[in-house]
Amino acid sequence: MIEIENLTVTYKTRSGRIRALEDININIQNNEIFGIVGESGSGKTTLAMAIMGLLPSNGFVESGTIKINGKDVLKLGPEMARRIRGRIVSLVFQGAMNTLNPLMKIEDQVAEPILIHGTANREEAIKKARNTLELMGLDSFTWKKYPHELSGGMKQRAVIATAMIMDPSTIIADEPSTALDVITQAQIMNILKDLQRAAGITVIFISHDLPLVSEMADRIMILYGGRPAEIGLNKQIMENSGHPYAKGLINSVPSIERRLKPIAIPGEPVNIKDPPPGCRFKPRCPIAIESCESYDYVPKEPEKDHLVFCKMYGAE
C-alpha cells in the first residue's frame, strides 16, 4: 500500500520557487490499478518521481509523507531508498522508448537491474531477462538486438520488462503508450492488465488521456494545476463526475454512443508559476463565483470513496 499525506513538492527556479504539487492525499491499495489524469504541467510526473525518490536536483518535498508498506520513504537514507526502487516500486519512464541505451543489447538492458542490485550472477540475470522478455511477447529473435533494430512497440515491451525484472509489488507507468499507434497502444495496455492480474501487482497508470485511463483503472485521480480536482472509483468519475474540469475532460472526447460533438474546455491551462488564489480552475470554470478565490480544497463526498474538490458542488 502507498499512503501519501499532505504532499507538497516544490522546484527551485531562477524566477523563484514553484509548487508543482500541493497537499496531495491519496491511498493506493494493493492489487489495484490507480489512474492519474491531468494536462501537461499538472504534476503527474512529479508525483511519480516523488514516490520513486527521483526528483531532479532543484526539486524537493516541502512537506508531507510518502509511506510504502508503512515506511516513510522520505526518511530513508540513499541506500535504503535505492533498495526500494526496482525491488518494491518500479517506474516505466515517460518517453520510455528513448531511455534504452543504444549501445546495449536488449537482454543486457533488461538484466541490468538484477546485476546492479546484486541479487544474481550474470548467467542467472540473463536467463531471467529472457523469460521476462518472453512474457512481454518478445521472442529470442529480439533478445540480442539493439534498440534501433526494434519497433516502437517492441521497445516499449522491453522497457516494461526492465521495470518488471525485479518482481516489484508496484509499477508506475508514466505515459507508457506515448507515440504508439492505436493497435500497439492497446497491446501495451493489455500487457499491463495481464501483469496486474497474474502477479497481483499494483499499477499506477499516469496519462493525459482520460478515456484511456478509464479503460484501465479501478480508481482515478484527476489533477489540475498541482491540486486534486476529483478522486473516485472509475464508474463514479466517468458516469457521475462532479467537478467542472472532470466534466469538461469527458465532454471534450468524441463519443459515438452519446452522438454529441466534443466541447473544448475554454481558456488556457493554469500558470503554475503564478496560480490564482483559491480554486485553480476558477478562471476557466463555467460555474465559478467570486468566493471560489478563497476555496480551501476541503473535498465534498457525494458517496463513499468519491471526493469532489469544488466549492460549488451541490450548490443550487
BELDATA-V222094 format. One record per backbone hydrogen bond with DSSP energy under -1.0 kcal/mol. NH is the residue of the N-H (numbers start at 1). CO is the residue of the C=O. E is the energy in kcal/mol with one decimal. If there is no record, write none. Layout:
# BELDATA-V222094
nh=[NH | NH]
co=[CO | CO]
e=[E | E]
This chain:
# BELDATA-V222094
nh=[2 | 3 | 4 | 5 | 7 | 8 | 9 | 10 | 11 | 12 | 13 | 16 | 18 | 20 | 21 | 22 | 24 | 26 | 28 | 32 | 34 | 35 | 36 | 37 | 42 | 47 | 48 | 49 | 50 | 51 | 52 | 54 | 59 | 60 | 62 | 63 | 65 | 67 | 68 | 69 | 71 | 73 | 75 | 81 | 82 | 83 | 84 | 85 | 86 | 88 | 89 | 90 | 92 | 98 | 99 | 104 | 106 | 107 | 109 | 110 | 111 | 112 | 115 | 116 | 117 | 119 | 125 | 126 | 127 | 128 | 129 | 130 | 131 | 132 | 133 | 134 | 135 | 136 | 137 | 138 | 142 | 145 | 149 | 150 | 155 | 156 | 157 | 158 | 159 | 160 | 161 | 162 | 163 | 164 | 165 | 167 | 169 | 170 | 171 | 172 | 173 | 174 | 175 | 178 | 180 | 185 | 186 | 187 | 188 | 189 | 190 | 191 | 192 | 193 | 194 | 195 | 196 | 197 | 198 | 199 | 200 | 202 | 203 | 204 | 205 | 206 | 207 | 213 | 214 | 216 | 217 | 218 | 219 | 220 | 221 | 222 | 223 | 224 | 226 | 227 | 229 | 230 | 231 | 232 | 234 | 237 | 238 | 239 | 240 | 247 | 248 | 249 | 250 | 251 | 252 | 253 | 259 | 263 | 274 | 279 | 282 | 284 | 285 | 292 | 293 | 294 | 295 | 300 | 306 | 307 | 308 | 309 | 310 | 315]
co=[28 | 67 | 26 | 65 | 24 | 63 | 21 | 60 | 18 | 58 | 16 | 13 | 11 | 9 | 9 | 226 | 7 | 4 | 2 | 29 | 203 | 219 | 205 | 221 | 39 | 43 | 44 | 45 | 46 | 47 | 48 | 49 | 56 | 10 | 8 | 8 | 5 | 3 | 71 | 1 | 68 | 66 | 72 | 77 | 78 | 79 | 80 | 81 | 89 | 84 | 84 | 170 | 172 | 95 | 96 | 101 | 145 | 143 | 105 | 106 | 107 | 108 | 111 | 112 | 113 | 114 | 121 | 122 | 123 | 124 | 125 | 126 | 127 | 128 | 129 | 130 | 131 | 132 | 134 | 133 | 139 | 142 | 146 | 147 | 151 | 152 | 153 | 154 | 155 | 156 | 157 | 158 | 159 | 160 | 161 | 164 | 88 | 88 | 202 | 90 | 204 | 92 | 206 | 175 | 177 | 181 | 182 | 183 | 184 | 185 | 186 | 187 | 188 | 189 | 190 | 191 | 192 | 193 | 194 | 195 | 196 | 169 | 32 | 171 | 34 | 173 | 36 | 209 | 210 | 213 | 213 | 33 | 33 | 232 | 35 | 230 | 37 | 227 | 42 | 224 | 222 | 222 | 307 | 220 | 218 | 233 | 234 | 235 | 236 | 243 | 244 | 245 | 246 | 247 | 248 | 250 | 255 | 251 | 271 | 292 | 279 | 281 | 282 | 289 | 290 | 291 | 292 | 308 | 303 | 231 | 300 | 229 | 308 | 312]
e=[-2.2 | -2.8 | -3.2 | -2.0 | -2.2 | -2.3 | -1.4 | -2.7 | -2.9 | -3.2 | -1.6 | -1.5 | -2.7 | -1.7 | -1.6 | -2.3 | -1.9 | -1.7 | -3.1 | -1.1 | -3.0 | -3.3 | -2.7 | -2.8 | -1.8 | -2.0 | -1.7 | -2.7 | -2.2 | -2.1 | -2.0 | -3.0 | -2.3 | -2.4 | -2.1 | -1.4 | -2.0 | -3.1 | -2.7 | -2.8 | -1.6 | -2.5 | -1.7 | -2.5 | -2.1 | -1.6 | -1.5 | -1.9 | -3.4 | -2.7 | -2.0 | -2.3 | -3.4 | -2.0 | -2.0 | -1.6 | -2.5 | -2.6 | -2.0 | -2.2 | -1.8 | -1.1 | -1.5 | -2.6 | -2.4 | -1.6 | -2.5 | -2.7 | -1.9 | -2.3 | -2.5 | -2.4 | -2.0 | -2.6 | -2.6 | -2.1 | -1.8 | -1.3 | -1.6 | -2.6 | -2.1 | -1.7 | -2.2 | -1.9 | -2.4 | -2.1 | -2.0 | -2.1 | -2.2 | -2.2 | -2.3 | -2.0 | -1.8 | -1.7 | -1.1 | -2.3 | -1.0 | -2.0 | -2.7 | -3.3 | -2.9 | -2.4 | -2.3 | -1.4 | -1.7 | -2.9 | -2.2 | -1.9 | -2.4 | -2.3 | -2.2 | -2.0 | -2.1 | -2.3 | -2.8 | -2.5 | -2.3 | -2.3 | -2.9 | -2.7 | -1.1 | -2.9 | -2.3 | -2.5 | -2.4 | -2.9 | -2.5 | -2.2 | -2.7 | -1.3 | -3.2 | -3.0 | -1.5 | -3.0 | -2.8 | -3.1 | -3.2 | -3.0 | -1.2 | -1.5 | -3.4 | -1.2 | -2.4 | -2.2 | -2.5 | -2.3 | -2.7 | -2.4 | -1.2 | -2.6 | -2.2 | -2.4 | -2.1 | -2.7 | -1.2 | -1.2 | -1.1 | -2.4 | -1.2 | -2.3 | -1.0 | -1.8 | -1.1 | -1.9 | -1.8 | -1.9 | -1.4 | -2.7 | -2.1 | -3.3 | -3.0 | -2.4 | -1.3 | -2.3]
